[in-house]
Amino acid sequence: MNKVTTQTIFIALGLITFLSGFNSTSIATIMPHIDFIFNSELYTFVFNSFILTSMIGLILSGVLIDLYGIRRILLIGLIIFAFSSYLCSISLSIYDIILYRTLQGLGAGILTTSAISYIAILFPPNIRSKKQSILAMIYGVSSLLAPVISIYLVNNYNWSIIFLINIPLTIISFIIVYFIVKETKITNVIKKHLIILVFYTF
C-alpha cells in the first residue's frame, strides 16, 4: 500500500472519528431550540440514548470485526449512521428523535471501534500509537467544538442542519472505504465470539 493510499484512508478514518465525536455532544446545546424536545419530560433521553447505544456499538463491533472483517463493518456503520442522521433531521416528535438517536449512537459506536482497529492494520507498530493518538485528539476536539458549531448553525439556519451535515461527510468516507480499503481475513474463532456477542446483548 503506497503512501498516498495510506494517507487517504487515514483521512477517512479521521472524518469517521470526527463524526462520532461531534454527534456525541452536538445535540445537547440545540435541544432547547426544538420545541417538541424542550417541552417533553423525556428531554434527557435524546442525549442519553445516543451514549448508551454507542457503548453497545463499541462492544459489539469489536466482536463483529473479527467475524466479518473491518471493511464490511465500517461500511455497515457508515450506512447506519448516515440513514439515522437523515431520520433525525426529519423527526416530528420526541419519540421519533429518541428512536433515531438510538440508531445513530449504534452507528457511531461501530465507527469508532472500526476506525481505531484499522489503524493497527494500516500502520506499522513504530507509528501506530501516534496515529491512534491523533484519532483520539480528533474525537476530543470535535466533542468540544460541537456545541459551539451547533449553536451557530441553529441560530443561522435550522436545527435539522446539525444532522444533515453528517451525510456528505459520511458519503465521502464511504467512497474511500469502499474503493480503497482492503478487507481483512475472517478469524476461525466464530463460535467463541458468538457466545460473547450473546452475552453482551443480554
N, C-alpha and C positions, 0 to 999 in steps of 0.2 A: 504494500500500500504506500503510494507516494505521499510527499509532504502536503501537497495541495488537497488531496483527498482526505487526509487525516485532519487537517485544519477545518475543512468544510464540514466534516462530521462533528467536530468539536463545537463549531458554531451552532449547529443544530441542537446539540446537547445543551449548550448554553441557553438557547431560546426556550427549550423544553423546561429547563430549571427555572428560568425567569418566569414563565407562565405559572408554574406551580407555586412559586413564592408570591408572586403578585396577587394571585387569586385567593391565597390564604388569608389576606388581610384587607383586600380592596373593598369588600362588602361592608366592613364594619363602619366606615365613615359615610357611606351613602344610604344606609338603612333609614335614617330619619327623613330622607328625601323621597322615599317610596311610601305612599300613603297606606297601602294595604299591609305593609310590614310594620310601620311605626305605630299603627293603631291596633295591632294584634298582641294578644297575650303570648303568642308563640314567637315573639321577636327574636329571642336568643337562639332559637333552633336554626335560623337561617345561617348563622355563623358556625354553631357547634356541629351541625350535620356534616358540613364540609370537613372539619377537623377530624371527626370520628371516622368517616369513611376513607379519608386519605390515609389514616393509620392502618386501616384494614387493607387498603390497596398496597401499602408498603410491604406488609407481611405476605399477602397472597402473591404478589408479583414476583417476590423472591423465589417462591416455590415454582410458579408457572414459567419463569425464565429458564430454570433447569430442565423443565419438561419440554418446552416448545421452542426455546431459543429467544434471545434478546430482541432480534429484529421483529419477529412476529408480535411479541408482547408490546413493543414500542408502538407499532402501527395500530394495534388494538387500543392502546391507551390514548393515542392521538385522536382516533375516531371518537371514542367515548367522550373525551374532553371537548372536542370541537362541537359535537352534537349537543351535549349538555349545556355548553355555553350559549348556543343559539336558543335552546329551550328556556334558559334563564332569562334571556333578553325579551322573550315574549310572554313571560309569566303574567297571569292576571289575578292571582290570589296568593295568599301566604302559603297555602298548601302546595300550590304549583312550584313556587320557588324553593321551598324546603326539599321537595322531591328532586328537583333538578340540581340543586346544590349538593344533595347527597350523591347523585350520579357523577357530578363534576369532581367531587372530592375523591371518589374512587379512581377516576381517570388521572387526577393529579398525583395520587399515591403511586399508581403504576408507573407514571412517567418519571417520578423522582428516583425510584429504585432502579429503573431501567437505565436512566442516564448515568447514574453513579456506577452501576455494574459494568456498563460498556467501556468505561474508562480503563478498567483492568485489561480489556482486550485490545483497546486502541493504542495504548502507550506502554512502553517498557517500564519495569519496576523503578528505574532511577528517576523518572519524571512523573510517575503515576500519582504520587501523593500531592505533588504541586498542582496537577490538573484537577484532582478531586477537591483541593482547597479552593481553586478558582470557582468551581461549580458551587461550593458551599458559600463562598462570598457572594456570588450572583444571587443565590437564593435569599441570603440575608438582606442584601441591598434592595432587592425587588420587594421584599416584605415590608421594609421600612419606607420605601418610596410610594408604595401602592396607595396608602390613604391620601397622600398629598395629590398624586396624579388623579385619583378618583374624584376628589372634591373639585378639582379644576374642570374635569370633563363633565361632571354633573351640573356645575354652575353655568357652563357654556353650551352644553348640548343636552343630553338626556341620560337618565340613569342606565338605560339599556346599552349604551355605548361601552360601558365597563366590561360587559360580556362579549359584545360584538368584536372588540379589538383582539380578542383571543383567536378568532377564526383565521385571519390572514397569516398570523404568526404560526399557527398550528399547521396550516396548509404548506407553508414554506418548509417547516420541519418534516412534515410527512413526505414531501417530494424528495428531500435529501435522504431520508432514511430508506425510502422505497427503492431509489435508484442507485444508491451508493453503499449503504450498509450491507455487509455480508452476514448471512445467517450463521449462528453458532450451532455446534452439534448438540443434539439431544443426549442427555446422560442416560445411563442404564439403571437409574435408581428410582424409576417411576413409582413402584409400589410404596416405597418409604415416603416419598413426597405426597402421595395421595393420602396417606394416613395423617401426615402433618397438615395438609390442606383441610381435611375434615375436622381435625382438632381445632384449628384456628377459626373455622367457620362457626363452630358452636361455642 
